[in-house]
Amino acid sequence: MSSALHAGTAGPASWFSRWRQRLWRAAPVDRAPVVLRHRRIYILPTRRGLALMATLATMLLTAMNYALSLGHALTFLVTGLVAAALLQTWRNLAGIAISPLAAGEAFAGSEMIFTLSLANAGAARQGIVVAPRGGPEVTIDLPAAATRPVQVSIVAPRRGRVAMGRITLSTDFPLGLWRGWAYVHFPLTGIAYPAPESPPLTLPVGLEGSDAQRRARAADAELAGLRDYHPGDAQNRIAWKAVARGAGWYTKQFEGTGGAGTLEFVWSDLPPGLGVEARLARLCAWILAAERETRTFGLKLPETDLPPGSGAGHRRAALTALALFPAEHSS
């Protein structure tokens, strides 16, 4: 009796949740790839389409009132064109397969990039608009039997995990009379690091002291590769040869200590008056500065102890630890 009563009271809420998810894709439960079918595609007339329909209704009433055969013919001809445009708008979306590829990394307050894959197994598609919630839209054309990556960006409001959110795919091809759209919502998240302190403080003294001769000697630092240039990178680290060739702006990355000793960034060594977010911002700035100087560094946080290391992987691990640090932790 009680179980039947419980099922009866929970029924309307469950029914509403299912329809809400089906109509608006509020929860990130889609699994890749998602192929757009008739159950996912919605179509409504645009303002241009509504204006044309109102014009057609006026033309029809006028033709009927004055018994104009040519008026009837023109009205029905344009009405057929509107109906054909409706079908073509649906076909422009139907059959596209969407898959999540990658989530980017960013600092709090900056744009985070997410990469999707759009696959088209049929005829060419034109004017497909991909728009995240709260981000700029991207327009792409899909050739026949082609797959294209699409990058969308959203602003990371704060540090931590940032969900891509719901993505809207839409089109008003071919005549702009109808707008068709569909929602996809993948459980794809990126990492937003704390915004670094600006201007950053001088790096603390390393475990081996502040010997000026050791700091000036970088014989044990070996070139590991190139990364994209970021404002504030030291000029002696810029790959000027690549710039001269027109290949773009890159910064040299080195592995090793650079002869400057090992740094250790310890949470408890920071001034006790600093709040949690201020401490994270300072540690973030120090990690970036240590990478620019090719310094080996370790990181000690409450419940996290990252041993000394260097390189892009070590930097990413340290920044991720800062990004996921509990906000309610005591200073």
Secondary structure, DSSP 4 states (H G I P E B T S, - for coil): -HHHHHHHHHHHHHHHHHHHHHHH--S----SPEEP-TTT-EEEE-HHHHHHHHHHHHHHHHHHHHT-HHHHHHHHHHHHHHHHHHHHHHHHHTT-EEEEEEE-EEETTSEEEEEEEEEE-SS-EEEEEEEETTS--EEEEE-TTEEEEEEEEEE--SSEEEE---EEEEE-TTTSSEEEEEEE----EEEEEPPPPSSPPPPPPBTTB--HHHHH--TT-EEEEEEE--TT--GGGB-HHHHHTTS--EEEEEES-TTS--EEEEGGGS-TTS-HHHHHHHHHHHHHHHHHTT--EEEEETTEEEEEE-SHHHHHHHHHHHHTS-TT---
